[in-house]
Amino acid sequence: MAPPSKYSSEFREEAVQIALRSSKTISEVARELELNSETLRGWVKKYQKQHKPAPDAELTMNERARLKELERRNRELEMEVTFLKKAAAYFAKDPR
């Protein structure tokens, strides 16, 4: 028998909602909530499995491919922005 969880069901639900609504990755949200990222990822997967959309609302293969490509591009752009912010901060400190 598994030991009782140290997280309340309300906390889990709120963490899942934050992860789903946020533009951040699950790992980033987990870090902010001081959770293990795999724990939050499991909660999100369980939630999504229980709350599947209606079959007529599913995406076509082309829409899924397009969505996957846009999500990949979005992650790339977020990494570039982060790098540029760090570079700007570095050069702003440089006394040259």
C-alpha positions in Angstrom: 0.0 0.0 0.0 1.3 3.4 -1.0 1.9 6.0 1.7 -0.4 9.0 1.8 0.6 11.9 -0.4 2.1 15.0 1.2 0.3 17.1 -1.3 -3.5 17.8 -0.9 -5.8 17.2 -3.8 -6.5 21.0 -4.0 -2.8 21.7 -4.3 -2.4 19.1 -7.1 -5.4 20.5 -9.0 -4.1 24.1 -8.7 -0.6 23.0 -9.8 -2.0 21.2 -12.9 -4.1 24.2 -13.8 -1.1 26.5 -13.5 1.0 24.1 -15.7 -1.7 23.9 -18.3 -2.5 27.6 -18.5 1.1 28.8 -18.3 3.3 29.5 -21.3 6.1 28.0 -19.2 7.3 24.4 -19.4 6.2 21.9 -16.8 9.8 21.9 -15.5 9.7 25.6 -15.0 6.3 25.5 -13.2 7.5 22.6 -11.0 10.6 24.6 -10.1 8.5 27.6 -9.1 6.2 25.4 -7.0 9.2 23.5 -5.5 8.0 20.2 -6.9 9.8 17.4 -8.7 9.1 18.0 -12.4 8.2 14.4 -13.0 5.7 14.5 -10.2 3.9 17.5 -11.8 4.2 15.9 -15.3 2.5 12.8 -13.9 -0.3 14.9 -12.4 -0.8 16.7 -15.7 -0.9 13.4 -17.7 -3.4 11.9 -15.3 -5.5 15.1 -15.5 -5.4 15.1 -19.3 -6.3 11.4 -19.5 -9.3 12.0 -17.3 -10.4 15.1 -19.1 -10.1 14.2 -22.8 -11.9 16.5 -25.2 -14.9 15.2 -27.2 -13.9 13.0 -30.1 -15.2 15.6 -32.7 -12.9 18.2 -31.2 -9.7 16.3 -32.0 -7.1 17.8 -34.2 -6.4 16.5 -37.7 -2.9 15.2 -38.5 -2.0 18.4 -40.3 -3.2 20.5 -37.3 -1.2 18.3 -34.9 2.0 18.6 -37.0 1.5 22.4 -37.3 0.9 22.7 -33.5 4.0 20.6 -32.7 6.1 22.8 -35.0 4.8 26.0 -33.5 5.4 24.7 -30.0 9.0 23.8 -31.0 9.5 27.2 -32.6 8.1 28.9 -29.5 10.5 27.0 -27.2 13.4 28.1 -29.5 12.4 31.7 -29.4 12.0 31.7 -25.6 15.5 30.3 -25.3 16.9 33.0 -27.7 15.1 35.7 -25.7 16.6 34.4 -22.4 20.1 34.3 -24.0 19.7 37.9 -25.3 18.5 39.1 -21.9 21.6 37.6 -20.3 23.8 39.0 -23.0 22.3 42.5 -22.6 22.7 42.4 -18.8 26.4 41.3 -19.3 27.2 44.1 -21.7 25.4 46.6 -19.6 27.7 45.8 -16.7 30.9 45.9 -18.9 32.7 49.3 -18.2 34.3 49.5 -21.7 
